[in-house]
Amino acid sequence: MTILTVVLAAVISLAPSLLPRASFVQGAVTGVTIVVALLTVRLVVAVLRRSGRAPRSGPAELRLPEAFVGAAVVLLAAAGAHRWQNRLREAMSLPALDARYWLEASAVAALVAAALLAVPHLVRVLARRRRTAAVGVAVLAISAATVSASPGGSIDTVSSPTTLSAGLSGSADSAVSWDELGREGQRFVSLPAHNSPIRVYVPLSAAPDPSARAALAVDELRRAGAFGRAHLVVAVPTGSGWVDAAAVRGFEDQWGDDVALVAQQYADLPSWAAFLLDRAAASEEGRALVAALRAHLSTLPEERRPDLHVYGQSLGALGAGAAFTDTEPGPCELFLTGPPAGVRTAGASVLANASDPVVWWQPSLLWSPPDLSHTRTDAPAPPWLPVVTFAHTTVDLLTSLVAPTGHGHRYGDDQTQCSAQSG
């Protein structure tokens, strides 16, 4: 039973993925899958024993042949995984795998499996030495606090308040101070520019609710002269408050000094955490900002109103799309990049890589294939397998930004090109 379990788990861990995997990632996936499978089997056997229906062990003389057959099956699965990984790497212009990759992956798998299987024993040891365990936890806590307060955790920026032009939030003329902007806001306004950029960023802490932050955004845009430009782009950030530099560059290269950009933060969590814990915040913030801008634009003479565009990537695409819940977006009015599975894309200009796990991942992936009708084929797509594809896509989410630009969840300047979808 143990040999069969290990072989099945190893084969499942080698199923095709969306993105190329580093050897340590593949090893960790294999090690974790094996341990989960072994623990599941142990749990089932324990339940059966309590009910008096424990399965019988096979003859001892068959274990060696089973081991040889199992090893052969795993080698065949690894050969298939090797071909698949190289197909992905070729499509993404990455170096092909060699034998060292599998040696490293095997070593990591063994270490991970051994470490996880040793956890129960470690817990028992620590339970006998409670005082030592308590001291260890205290040391770890102090170390973590020290690291978080160290200079290594400081905000890395490329500009300072004294070098910012008046059209940028955080400048001397702005109602939002440089320190208030936070890391993502500072990065947004500090991105290189060839013209005279207008970039307004309203951080989460600037006002108590979405409507108040939207009102502040309108005031900042008015101060910066944004309503005198031909195009106004609302960039709904990801859950962390991040706005893709490639999108900023794309819009400003396309329209130069005829565009102004505004972003309004709705969370300061990693995007995946915001997606799981409070995805409604993105929609609420997007609707509030666009509604405030539409109200202000309606007060301007029609010939002087800038064209309003709404852009969102990842979780930001959810917030951007929410601004058009009751209306259909016009041509080049809504730009969605890497929208999460299930986000409505009708009428929008959509850019989604078929290799992007954000586009694939949703609970229904457990039992049904994804809808890839709005994606572009940038790499071979793995066959859908119940449960297995969901598990591998979840792993790919963690490495989706490691892929080369144009693959996975990394997009380039072309995300700002208008190509309206019909469905």
C-alpha positions as CSV (number, residue, x, y, z in Angstrom):
1,M,0.0,0.0,0.0
2,T,2.8,2.4,0.9
3,I,4.6,1.9,-2.4
4,L,1.5,2.3,-4.4
5,T,0.7,5.5,-2.5
6,V,4.1,7.0,-3.1
7,V,4.1,6.1,-6.8
8,L,0.6,7.6,-7.4
9,A,1.5,10.8,-5.5
10,A,4.8,11.2,-7.4
11,V,3.0,10.8,-10.8
12,I,0.3,13.3,-9.8
13,S,3.0,15.8,-8.7
14,L,4.6,15.5,-12.2
15,A,1.4,16.3,-14.1
16,P,1.7,19.1,-16.6
17,S,1.8,22.6,-15.1
18,L,0.9,26.0,-16.7
19,L,4.4,27.5,-16.1
20,P,8.0,26.2,-16.1
21,R,9.1,25.1,-12.7
22,A,12.4,25.6,-10.9
23,S,13.9,22.3,-9.6
24,F,13.3,23.3,-5.9
25,V,9.6,24.1,-6.6
26,Q,9.1,20.8,-8.4
27,G,10.8,19.0,-5.6
28,A,8.7,20.7,-2.9
29,V,5.5,19.9,-4.8
30,T,6.5,16.2,-5.1
31,G,7.6,16.0,-1.4
32,V,4.4,17.6,-0.1
33,T,2.2,15.5,-2.4
34,I,3.8,12.3,-1.2
35,V,3.4,13.3,2.5
36,V,-0.3,14.3,2.0
37,A,-1.0,11.0,0.2
38,L,0.7,8.9,3.0
39,L,-1.2,10.8,5.7
40,T,-4.5,10.4,3.9
41,V,-3.9,6.6,3.5
42,R,-3.0,6.3,7.2
43,L,-6.1,8.1,8.2
44,V,-8.3,5.9,6.0
45,V,-6.6,2.8,7.4
46,A,-7.1,3.9,11.0
47,V,-10.8,4.5,10.3
48,L,-11.2,1.1,8.7
49,R,-9.4,-0.6,11.7
50,R,-11.8,1.0,14.1
51,S,-14.6,-0.4,12.1
52,G,-13.0,-3.8,12.0
53,R,-12.4,-3.7,8.2
54,A,-8.7,-3.0,8.0
55,P,-7.1,-3.9,4.6
56,R,-4.7,-6.8,4.6
57,S,-1.1,-6.3,3.6
58,G,0.1,-7.9,0.4
59,P,2.6,-10.8,0.4
60,A,6.1,-9.7,1.5
61,E,7.7,-11.4,-1.5
62,L,5.8,-9.0,-3.9
63,R,7.2,-5.8,-2.3
64,L,10.5,-5.8,-4.3
65,P,8.8,-6.3,-7.7
66,E,6.2,-3.6,-6.7
67,A,9.1,-1.3,-6.0
68,F,10.7,-1.9,-9.4
69,V,7.5,-1.5,-11.2
70,G,6.7,1.7,-9.2
71,A,10.2,3.1,-10.0
72,A,9.6,2.4,-13.7
73,V,6.2,4.2,-13.6
74,V,7.7,7.2,-11.8
75,L,10.6,7.4,-14.4
76,L,8.1,7.3,-17.2
77,A,6.1,10.1,-15.6
78,A,9.3,12.1,-15.1
79,A,10.2,11.6,-18.8
80,G,6.8,13.0,-19.7
81,A,7.2,15.9,-17.3
82,H,10.7,16.6,-18.8
83,R,9.2,16.9,-22.3
84,W,6.4,19.1,-21.1
85,Q,8.6,21.4,-19.2
86,N,10.9,21.8,-22.2
87,R,7.9,22.6,-24.4
88,L,7.0,25.4,-22.0
89,R,10.5,26.6,-21.9
90,E,10.9,26.7,-25.6
91,A,7.7,28.7,-25.9
92,M,8.9,31.1,-23.3
93,S,12.5,31.3,-24.7
94,L,14.0,29.7,-21.6
95,P,16.9,27.2,-21.4
96,A,16.0,23.5,-21.7
97,L,16.2,21.2,-18.7
98,D,19.2,18.8,-18.1
99,A,19.8,15.9,-15.8
100,R,20.9,18.1,-13.0
101,Y,17.3,19.5,-12.7
102,W,15.9,16.1,-11.8
103,L,18.8,15.3,-9.4
104,E,18.0,18.6,-7.6
105,A,14.3,18.0,-7.6
106,S,14.7,14.5,-6.2
107,A,16.9,15.7,-3.4
108,V,14.5,18.5,-2.5
109,A,11.5,16.0,-2.6
110,A,13.3,13.6,-0.3
111,L,14.3,16.4,2.2
112,V,10.8,17.9,2.2
113,A,9.1,14.6,2.7
114,A,11.5,13.6,5.5
115,A,11.1,17.0,7.2
116,L,7.3,16.8,7.1
117,L,7.1,13.2,8.3
118,A,9.4,14.1,11.2
119,V,7.1,16.9,12.4
120,P,4.9,14.7,14.7
121,H,8.0,13.4,16.4
122,L,9.4,16.9,16.7
123,V,6.1,18.1,18.3
124,R,6.3,15.3,20.8
125,V,9.9,16.2,21.7
126,L,9.0,19.8,22.1
127,A,6.0,19.0,24.2
128,R,8.3,17.2,26.7
129,R,10.5,20.3,26.7
130,R,8.0,23.1,27.0
131,R,10.4,25.6,28.5
132,T,12.8,25.1,25.7
133,A,10.0,25.4,23.1
134,A,8.8,28.6,24.7
135,V,12.3,30.1,24.6
136,G,12.6,29.1,21.0
137,V,9.3,30.7,20.1
138,A,10.3,33.9,21.9
139,V,13.6,34.1,20.1
140,L,11.9,33.6,16.7
141,A,9.4,36.3,17.5
142,I,12.1,38.7,18.5
143,S,14.1,37.9,15.4
144,A,11.1,38.4,13.1
145,A,10.4,41.7,14.8
146,T,14.0,42.8,14.3
147,V,14.0,41.8,10.6
148,S,10.8,43.7,10.0
149,A,12.2,46.8,11.6
150,S,15.6,46.6,10.0
151,P,16.8,48.8,7.1
152,G,16.3,45.8,4.7
153,G,12.5,46.3,5.1
154,S,12.6,50.0,4.2
155,I,10.8,51.4,1.1
156,D,13.0,51.4,-2.0
157,T,12.2,54.4,-4.2
158,V,13.8,56.2,-7.1
159,S,12.8,59.7,-6.2
160,S,12.2,62.1,-3.4
161,P,9.6,64.9,-2.6
162,T,12.0,67.6,-3.8
163,T,12.3,66.1,-7.3
164,L,8.6,65.6,-7.9
165,S,6.8,67.9,-10.4
166,A,3.5,69.5,-9.4
167,G,1.5,67.0,-11.4
168,L,2.4,64.2,-9.1
169,S,0.9,63.2,-5.8
170,G,3.4,63.5,-2.9
171,S,4.9,66.8,-4.4
172,A,5.0,70.0,-2.4
173,D,1.7,71.1,-4.0
174,S,-0.1,67.9,-3.3
175,A,-2.7,67.3,-0.6
176,V,-1.2,63.9,-0.1
177,S,2.2,63.9,1.5
178,W,5.1,61.8,0.3
179,D,5.1,59.7,3.4
180,E,1.3,59.1,3.1
181,L,1.7,57.6,-0.3
182,G,3.3,54.4,1.0
183,R,5.6,52.1,-0.9
184,E,3.3,51.4,-3.9
185,G,2.2,55.0,-4.2
186,Q,5.8,56.2,-4.1
187,R,6.7,53.7,-6.8
188,F,3.8,54.8,-9.0
189,V,4.6,58.5,-9.0
190,S,8.3,57.9,-9.2
191,L,8.3,55.9,-12.4
192,P,10.4,57.4,-15.2
193,A,8.6,59.7,-17.6
194,H,9.6,61.3,-20.9
195,N,7.0,64.0,-20.8
196,S,5.1,66.0,-18.0
197,P,3.2,63.3,-16.2
198,I,0.1,63.7,-14.1
199,R,-0.2,60.8,-11.7
200,V,-2.5,61.0,-8.8
201,Y,-2.4,58.3,-6.1
202,V,-4.8,58.2,-3.1
203,P,-3.6,55.8,-0.4
204,L,-5.9,53.8,1.8
205,S,-5.0,55.9,4.8
206,A,-5.8,59.3,3.1
207,A,-9.5,59.1,3.9
208,P,-11.9,56.9,5.9
209,D,-14.0,55.4,3.1
210,P,-14.1,54.9,-0.7
211,S,-16.3,57.9,-1.4
212,A,-14.1,60.2,0.6
213,R,-11.0,58.9,-1.1
214,A,-12.7,59.4,-4.5
215,A,-13.5,63.0,-3.6
216,L,-9.9,63.6,-2.7
217,A,-8.8,62.0,-6.0
218,V,-11.0,64.4,-7.9
219,D,-9.6,67.4,-6.0
220,E,-6.0,66.2,-6.7
221,L,-6.8,65.8,-10.4
222,R,-8.3,69.3,-10.5
223,R,-5.2,70.7,-8.8
224,A,-2.9,69.0,-11.2
225,G,-4.8,70.1,-14.3
226,A,-5.8,66.6,-15.3
227,F,-9.2,67.7,-16.6
228,G,-7.5,69.8,-19.3
229,R,-5.9,66.7,-20.9
230,A,-7.6,64.6,-23.6
231,H,-7.4,61.3,-21.8
232,L,-8.0,60.3,-18.1
233,V,-7.1,56.8,-17.0
234,V,-8.3,55.2,-13.8
235,A,-5.8,52.5,-12.9
236,V,-7.4,50.2,-10.3
237,P,-4.4,48.7,-8.4
238,T,-3.9,45.2,-7.2
239,G,-4.6,44.2,-3.6
240,S,-1.3,45.5,-2.5
241,G,-1.9,48.9,-4.1
242,W,0.6,48.1,-7.0
243,V,0.1,49.6,-10.5
244,D,2.0,47.8,-13.3
245,A,4.8,50.1,-14.5
246,A,4.4,48.6,-18.0
247,A,0.8,49.9,-18.1
248,V,1.8,53.3,-16.9
249,R,4.5,53.4,-19.6
250,G,2.1,52.2,-22.3
251,F,-0.5,54.8,-21.6
252,E,2.0,57.6,-21.4
253,D,3.9,56.5,-24.5
254,Q,0.6,56.3,-26.4
255,W,-0.9,59.7,-25.4
256,G,2.1,61.6,-24.0
257,D,1.1,64.9,-22.4
258,D,-2.5,64.3,-23.3
259,V,-3.1,61.7,-20.5
260,A,-3.4,61.8,-16.7
261,L,-3.5,58.7,-14.5
262,V,-5.2,58.2,-11.2
263,A,-5.1,55.2,-8.8
264,Q,-7.0,54.8,-5.5
265,Q,-5.9,52.1,-3.0
266,Y,-8.4,49.8,-1.5
267,A,-6.2,47.4,0.5
268,D,-2.6,46.9,1.6
269,L,-2.5,43.1,1.5
270,P,-0.8,40.8,-1.0
271,S,-3.2,40.6,-4.0
272,W,-3.9,36.9,-3.4
273,A,-4.9,37.6,0.2
274,A,-7.1,40.5,-0.8
275,F,-8.7,38.3,-3.4
276,L,-9.6,35.6,-0.8
277,L,-10.4,37.8,2.1
278,D,-12.0,41.0,0.7
279,R,-12.4,41.0,-3.0
280,A,-15.5,43.2,-2.7
281,A,-13.3,46.1,-1.7
282,A,-11.8,46.4,-5.2
283,S,-15.3,46.6,-6.7
284,E,-16.5,49.2,-4.2
285,E,-13.4,51.4,-4.7
286,G,-13.5,51.2,-8.5
287,R,-17.2,52.1,-8.6
288,A,-16.7,55.0,-6.1
289,L,-13.8,56.6,-8.0
290,V,-15.4,56.2,-11.5
291,A,-18.8,57.5,-10.2
292,A,-17.0,60.6,-8.7
293,L,-15.1,61.3,-11.9
294,R,-18.2,60.9,-14.1
295,A,-20.1,63.3,-11.9
296,H,-17.3,65.9,-12.2
297,L,-17.0,65.4,-15.9
298,S,-20.7,66.0,-16.4
299,T,-20.1,69.5,-15.1
300,L,-17.6,70.3,-17.8
301,P,-18.5,71.5,-21.3
302,E,-18.8,68.4,-23.5
303,E,-16.1,69.6,-25.9
304,R,-13.7,69.9,-23.0
305,R,-14.3,66.6,-21.3
306,P,-11.4,64.2,-21.4
307,D,-12.1,60.6,-22.5
308,L,-12.4,58.4,-19.4
309,H,-10.6,55.0,-19.5
310,V,-10.6,52.4,-16.8
311,Y,-7.8,49.9,-16.4
312,G,-7.2,47.0,-14.1
313,Q,-4.9,44.1,-13.8
314,S,-5.4,41.0,-11.7
315,L,-7.7,41.8,-8.8
316,G,-7.7,45.4,-10.2
317,A,-9.6,44.0,-13.2
318,L,-12.4,43.0,-10.9
319,G,-12.6,46.6,-9.6
320,A,-12.3,48.1,-13.1
321,G,-15.1,45.9,-14.4
322,A,-17.4,46.8,-11.5
323,A,-17.5,50.4,-12.8
324,F,-19.5,49.1,-15.7
325,T,-22.0,46.8,-13.9
326,D,-25.0,48.8,-15.2
327,T,-23.5,50.0,-18.5
328,E,-21.7,48.6,-21.4
329,P,-18.2,50.0,-21.9
330,G,-17.6,52.0,-25.1
331,P,-14.7,51.4,-27.4
332,C,-11.3,51.6,-25.6
333,E,-13.1,52.6,-22.4
334,L,-12.3,49.5,-20.3
335,F,-8.9,47.7,-20.3
336,L,-8.6,44.4,-18.4
337,T,-5.3,42.6,-18.0
338,G,-5.0,39.1,-16.6
339,P,-8.5,39.2,-15.2
340,P,-9.3,36.6,-12.6
341,A,-11.5,33.7,-13.7
342,G,-15.2,34.6,-13.7
343,V,-14.7,38.4,-14.3
344,R,-17.0,39.7,-16.9
345,T,-15.1,40.8,-20.0
346,A,-17.9,41.8,-22.4
347,G,-17.0,44.9,-24.3
348,A,-13.6,45.3,-22.7
349,S,-10.2,45.4,-24.3
350,V,-8.8,42.2,-22.7
351,L,-5.2,40.9,-22.6
352,A,-4.9,37.5,-20.9
353,N,-2.2,34.9,-21.3
354,A,-3.4,31.3,-21.6
355,S,-0.5,30.5,-19.3
356,D,-1.7,32.9,-16.6
357,P,-2.9,30.9,-13.6
358,V,-4.9,33.9,-12.4
359,V,-7.0,33.5,-15.5
360,W,-7.5,29.7,-14.7
361,W,-7.9,29.7,-10.9
362,Q,-11.4,29.4,-9.4
363,P,-13.0,26.7,-7.2
364,S,-15.0,25.2,-10.2
365,L,-11.6,24.3,-11.7
366,L,-11.8,21.3,-9.3
367,W,-14.6,19.8,-11.5
368,S,-14.7,21.6,-14.8
369,P,-12.3,23.0,-17.4
370,P,-11.5,26.8,-17.5
371,D,-13.0,29.2,-20.0
372,L,-10.1,30.4,-22.1
373,S,-12.1,32.0,-24.9
374,H,-10.7,35.5,-24.1
375,T,-7.0,34.4,-23.8
376,R,-4.2,34.6,-26.2
377,T,-2.1,31.4,-26.8
378,D,1.4,32.2,-25.6
379,A,2.4,28.6,-24.6
380,P,1.1,25.1,-24.7
381,A,-1.9,24.6,-22.4
382,P,-1.9,21.5,-20.1
383,P,-4.9,19.1,-20.4
384,W,-7.5,19.6,-17.7
385,L,-7.6,16.9,-15.0
386,P,-10.2,17.0,-12.2
387,V,-8.7,18.1,-8.9
388,V,-5.1,17.7,-10.2
389,T,-5.3,20.8,-12.5
390,F,-6.7,22.8,-9.6
391,A,-3.8,21.8,-7.3
392,H,-1.1,22.5,-9.9
393,T,-2.7,25.9,-10.9
394,T,-2.7,26.8,-7.2
395,V,1.1,26.2,-7.1
396,D,1.6,28.1,-10.3
397,L,-0.1,31.1,-8.7
398,L,2.8,31.4,-6.3
399,T,5.3,31.7,-9.2
400,S,3.1,33.5,-11.8
401,L,5.3,36.6,-11.7
402,V,8.6,34.7,-12.3
403,A,7.7,34.0,-15.9
404,P,9.2,36.1,-18.7
405,T,7.2,39.2,-19.8
406,G,4.3,38.1,-22.1
407,H,3.8,34.8,-20.2
408,G,2.2,33.8,-16.9
409,H,1.0,36.9,-15.0
410,R,3.5,39.2,-16.5
411,Y,2.3,41.7,-19.1
412,G,4.1,44.3,-21.2
413,D,3.2,47.7,-22.8
414,D,0.8,46.0,-25.2
415,Q,-1.8,45.7,-22.4
416,T,-2.8,49.4,-23.1
417,Q,-3.5,48.7,-26.8
418,C,-7.2,48.8,-27.6
419,S,-8.8,45.6,-28.9
420,A,-12.4,45.4,-27.8
421,Q,-13.9,42.0,-27.2
422,S,-17.3,41.0,-28.2
423,G,-18.0,38.4,-25.5
